[in-house]
Amino acid sequence: MIPKNIKDLLVGTLMGDAHIRRVGLDKAFISFEQSSKKSEYLNYLFNQLKESEIILQNEDLKEYLRTDSRYANTINKSLYFRTETSEQLKEIADLFLDDSGRKVIPSNIGDHLSHRSLAFWIMDDGQRVKRGGVTLCTDSYSHSEIENLRGALESNFNFVTSIHKKKGKEEGTIYERIYINKESLDEQKHLISPHLHESMLYKINMEVFKQNTSDMELTDIEITDNPMGLFED
């Protein structure tokens, strides 16, 4: 059985950018990848898992270079690691994968969403909002999954949330994101922040962000007073 603190980490990161895949009927592995700009965070994840009972495939992070055709063939550098294929991860695969192997949000996600798992979700896929609150990038989730998440956030943390819509790169594509408003987030910050790596405290406005503005992930232009309004480019 996976220890609670590590299960919270896995649940939070799988709500974000981590990927899980079944191998056979009773084994699975999880992979983690982030931009090299978030190397401190990925190293933190790596070390947390390395010190746990979860067996990793390599002793060090791997670096990947990819060409992004969306932005004039810009070269993106990312860091990556993965676990070994293991029966130990079957319980996580059963939670997050449907019969076809597609990652989904569990219908009972509220049973697995703690302050610690929320912190990893924010670190993985949250965006800072300068005026307060935080946006969770739920672009790949269905509307019903997002509503399920909003219900869990309200019942578990008493969060007030709204759906904000963002135009995708492809014409006609609209994504839905969850915005947690400032006042309700502020009431829970003291319970979330102990689980955040120091390089990620800026996401909930708990320290001055010192990196270049190109890395800041601010979403002010995406947050509107009309929760159902479209974001402006």
N, C-alpha and C positions, 0 to 999 in steps of 0.2 A: 504494500500500500504506500502511495506517495505521501510524504509528510505534508501537513497542512500549509506550511509557509511556501513550499515549492509548488504545491498544487495551485496556490493563489497566484504565484508568478506565471505559471503556465496558462492558467485561465485568462489572466490579464493580457498577456502577450498574444494569445490566440484570438482575443477580441480585436487585437490590432493587426500587426503585420506578420506575425509568425505563421508558419504553415505546418500542418500535420498530415501525414500520409500513412495509411494502413499498408502492412506487408503481410500477405497471407490472411489468416482468420484471426490471429491472436497477437499480432505484433504491430508496432508503429514506430515512426520516428518524427521528430519535430525539428524544423530548421528556422534559423533566425538570421535576418539580414537588415542592415540599416545603412544609410549614407555614411561615408567616412567622416562627415561633419559631426556625427553622433557617436564617435568612437568611444568616448568615455562611458556612455550608456551601454553600448554593446559589450564592452569589456566588463562592466558591472554585471550584466546578465550572465556572461560567460563564467565569471568567477563564482557567482552565486550557484550556478549549476555544477560547476567543477567541484565545489566543496560539498555538494549533496550526494545522494545515492544515484543520481542520474548519470549514466556513463556517456561521455562525449566522444565523438569520432576522432577528433584531433586535439593536440595539445595547445594549438594556437589558432587565432582567427585567420581566415583566408581573405584575400583581397580580390575583388573582381572589377574589371573595367567593362562598361557597357556603352554602346552608342545609342543615344536617344534621338530618334528621327523626328520626334515632335518639336525639338528645339534645335534645328539646324545642325543635326548630328553631333550635339554636345556629348563629350565623353564624361560619363558619371562613374565615380569610384565608390564602391560599397564594400562593407565588411560582412563576413558570413561565418556561421558555424552551425553544426547540427548535432543532434544526439545520435547515439547508436540505435539501431533497430532493436526494440525490446518489448517483451511481454508486459513490462511494468507500465508502459504508456498506453496499453489497451483501454484502460478506463477513461483516459482523456480522449482517445480516438472515438470511443463509443459516445462520448458526450458531444463532440464537435463535428463529427462526420456523419452524413446521411448514408443510405445504403449504396449510393453511387460513388461515394468517396468525396463528395463536395462538402466544403466547410460551411457549417450553418451555426446559427445561434440557438443553443438549446432552449426548449420551451420552458424549462425550469431554471433559467439562468439566474434568477433571483436567489436560488439556493446556494449559488457558488460565487456571488458577487459580494466581496467584503471590501473594507477600506484598503487592504493591501492589494487585492486583485484590481480594484479600481485605479489605484496608483500606477500599477504597471500598464493598464490600458491607457491612461493619460500619457505616461511617458512614451508609449509606443505610438499612439495615434491621436493624441490630443493636440490642439492648437491653442496657443495663448491668445487671449483677447485683451487688448490693452486697457479697455474700459472696465474689465472685470468679467468674471465667469470663465468658462472654458468651452471650446467646441470639440466634439468627438467626431472624427471623420468616419462616418458610417456609410461611405459611398457605395460599398459593394453589397450592402444588406438590403433585403426587401422591405417594403413598407410595414408589413406585419411583424418582421423581426425588429425593426426600429421601435414600433409601438410596444412590443414586448420588453425591449430594453428600457424604454421610458418608464414603463410600469414598475420595473425592478428598481430603477434609480429613485423613483418616488417612494416606493414602499420600504426600501432598505436604508435610504439616506435622507428622505424627505426633500429631495431635490425638486425644484421647479424647473421644468424643461420646456423647450419649444423646438419645432422642426424648422430649420432654415434650408432653403433650396439653393443649390449652386449649379451654374451652367457647366456642363462638361466640355471637353475639347472638341468632341464630335458634335456636329450640328444636331440639335434636338434632344441632346442628352441632358437630363436633369438628375442631380444627386441630392439625396436628403441627408442632412447632418443634424446631430443632436446638440443643442446649445443648453448648457446648465447655467442658470442665471447667477449673477454676482452674489446676491444676498444669501441664497441657499448654499452656494459653494463656500462662502466665507464662514458659515456656521460649522462646516465640516473640515476646514483646512487643517486644523490642529490634529485631526485624526488621520488625514491623508499624508501630510508632509513628512512624517517620520519614515514613510515607506518610499519616498522619492529620492533618487540619487541627486546629489547637489547640483549636477549639471542640468537637471530637469525642473528645478524649483521655479524657474522663470515661467513655466507653463501655467502655473496658478498664481502668477504675479507675487512670488515670495522673495525675489531678489532682483537686482538690476541685471539685465541681460547684457553680457559683455561682448558677444560675438558680433560679426558684421551684420548689418541690417538685412542683407540678402538671406541670412540664415534664420531670421527671427520668426517666420511662420505666423505673422500677425494676421488676424482675420477681421479687422475692423471693417474693411470694405465689404466683407461678406455678411456682416450682421446688420440686419435692418430692423426698424421698429415694427415692420409688418412681418410677423413670423412666417407667413406663407408667401412673401414676396420673393422674386428672383434676385440673386446676387448680381451686382454690376461687375463687368470686367474691369 
